């Protein structure tokens, strides 16, 4: 009877611990999602996975017309799951600029941003294909982290500890090991939380796309790219400019042309 009671208590304890860990992971995931929501509106270099741009001499003042024509043409295409809107996007230098946003609901986290603005007497026109997710945000943070243990000269306290004997050294080593273990646990918790936030909301990194998803991305980006090229060509033809000199191939993950 005592053995059965002990088994029941052990099973109940394991179930309780499992429930606590699940609840803890969900709380971390929600926190990761909130952190991501505060960052996702910014356009930064590390989010861009493909791009195309052209600097057209003599086309000043044509930007607004080109963007509006692209918007209408994309809406007429009725691309499945693609939401079209104008929105302000903050760039890395803190400047806010208007972009035509084309977000694909079938591909969570992927968005094309189209812009056309004057640059002196020229027109700077192009698009960015960006991808972002909670997991991608964490990877950027990890890459930006500086080494935590730079070389340094022994401090006075270190020198005193070295004279205090092996007992103090052992205690210090144990303390450092405990701190390192706690930091490692926090890092693992953070990684699990951001990964859960990404997977739970349907984000998928470019290298993890299925064949069908990559095809969807190629179709969606290729159509928008084709429309923008056509509108740029029409504007240049009207101004008697030579479109054949424009490099129309994108640079990045898809390399569309």
N, C-alpha and C positions, 0 to 999 in steps of 0.2 A: 504493500500500500504506500509506504514511504517512497519507494522507487518511482511509482507512477506519479505521485505528487511532485517529486523533484523534476521529472520529465516534463510535466505540465508547466511547471514554473519556468523551466529553461526555455521551452517553446514560446511561452508567453513573453519572456524577456527578449528573445530573438525577434519576435514579431514587433514588439515595441521599439526596439533599436532600429529595425528596418523602417518602420513608419517615421521615426524621428529623422533618420537620414534622408528619406524621401521628401519630407516636409522641408528640411534644411536646404536640399538641392533646389526645390521649387522656389523657395524664398530668394536664394542666390540668383536663380534664373530670372526672376522678376526684376531684381536689382540690376542685373546685366542688361535686360531689355530697356530699363529706364535710362541707363547710361548711354546706350546706343541711340535711343530716340533723341537725346540732346546733341549728338554728334552727326547724325546722318544727313542733316540739311546742308552740310559744308561740302564744297567741291575741293578736293585735295588730290595731289598727284598720285598718291598711293591707292586711290579708289578707281582710277582710270585704267580700263583694260583694253580699250581701242579708241582711236581718234582719227579725225580727218579735218584738215583746215586748208584754207587758201587765202592769200593776201592779194587782192585784185586791184591793180592800179587803175585809177580813173573811175572807180565804181562807188565813190562816196555818195551817201544818201539813199542807197538802194536796200539797206538792211531790213528796215521795217516791212517793206513790200515783199521781200523774199521770204521772211519768216512767216508772214501772214499767208502767203500762197502755199508754203509748205504745210502749215496747219490745216488749211482747207483741203489740200490734196490728200493728206494722211487720213483725215476724217472721212473723206470720200472713199478711201480704200477699205474702210470698215475692218481693219485688222483685228482679229479676235483677241480680246483681253487687253488691248492697248488703250490706255487713258491719256488723252491729250489735254494739256493745260499750259498756261503761261505762269511762271513763278519766279520769284527772286531767289537767287542762289548766292550764298556767301563764298567767296574765293579765299585762298590761303592768306592773302594779304589783308583780309577783313573787308574788302570791297564787295558790295552787293550788286549783282548784275541780273537783268532779266534774261531768262532762257525759256525756250519752248521745251517743255518736258513731255517725254513720251515713255511712260512706265508700262511695262508688260506684266499684267496680272498673272500670267501663266509662269512667269520666271521671277520669283520673289527676290527683290533686291537689285534687279537690273533696270537701268533707266538710261535713255538717250537724252542728252541736253544739247539743243541746237541754238546757235546764236549767230548774229550777223550785225556787226557794229563798225562804225567808222574808225579808221586809224590814220589820222592825217587826211590826205587826199585819197586814201585807199579804203577798201572794204575788207575787214577781217571776218571771214565766214567759216563756219565749220560745226562739228559736233563732237561730243565726248560720249562714249559708252562707259558708264560707271557701274560698279558692283560694290555693294556694301552689306555687311551682316554683323551681328554681335561677335561672331567668331573672328571675322576679318578685322574688326576693331581691336580685339585682344591681340591678334598677331602683330598689328601695327604698333601697339603699345610695347609688346615684348621686343620688337626690333629696335624701338627707340630708347630702350632702357640702357643706361650707362653701366659700365662695370661697377659692381658694388664693393669690390675689394682692391682698390688701388694700392700699389706699393707705398709703404710709408716707413719712416724711421721709428724705432722703438720709442714709446713714450716713457715718462718717468714711472708711471704705474706698472708698465710692462717690465721695466728694469727691476723695480722692487719685487714684483712677483717672481722674477727669475732667481732672486736671492732668498726667497722665502721657503724654498724646499719643495719636494715633489708633491706633498699633500695639497698645497695651494694650487700647484699647476694642474693637478688632476681635477680639482674642483672647478677651476677655470675652464678646462677642456670640456667637462660635463655641461657647464652652463652654456658654452658656445654651441655644443652639439644640440642641446635642447632648443636654443634659439633658432639654429639652422633647420631643425626638424619642424618647428612651428611655422617658419617662413615657407618651407616646402609644402606643408599642409595647406597653408593659405593660398599658395600659388595653384596647387592642385584643385582646391575648391573653386577658385576663380575660373580656371580653365574649364572645369566641368560645367559651371554655371553658364558661361558664355556659349559653350558647345550646345548645351541643352536649349538655350534661348534661340540659337540658330536653327537647330533641328526641329524644335517644337513649332516654330513659325514657318517652316518650309523653305528656308534659305539653302542654296546649294552653290558651293564655290565653282568657278569656271572649270577647273580640272576634274570636278566630280559630276558634271552634267552627263546625262544619258545621251545616246545618239539622237533620240527624238527631241530632247530639250535643246541640244546644240543646233539641230536643224531649225527648230523654232526660233532660236536666237539669230541664226544666219538669215532666215527669211525676214524677220522683223527689222533687223538692222539694214539688210540689203535693200529692202523696199524704201525705207526712209532715206537712206543714202542716195538711192537713185532719184528720188523726188527732189532732194536738195540739189543734186547735180543738175537736174533739168531746169530748176528755177534759176540757178546761178548762170547757166548757159543762156537762158532766155534773157536775163538782165544784161549779160555781156553782149549778146547779139544786138540788143536794142541800142547799146552804147558803141557798137562797132568795135568791140574788143575780141581778141582771139582766144576762145575757150580751149583750143587744142594745146595751149601752153600750160594749162592747169593740170597738176598731178592729181589724179582722182582716186588713187589707191590709199586706203586707210592704213594706219600703223598700229599693230597690236595683236590681240587675240584672234581676230577673224580675218584681218587683211582683205576686206571687201574692196571691190573695184567697180 
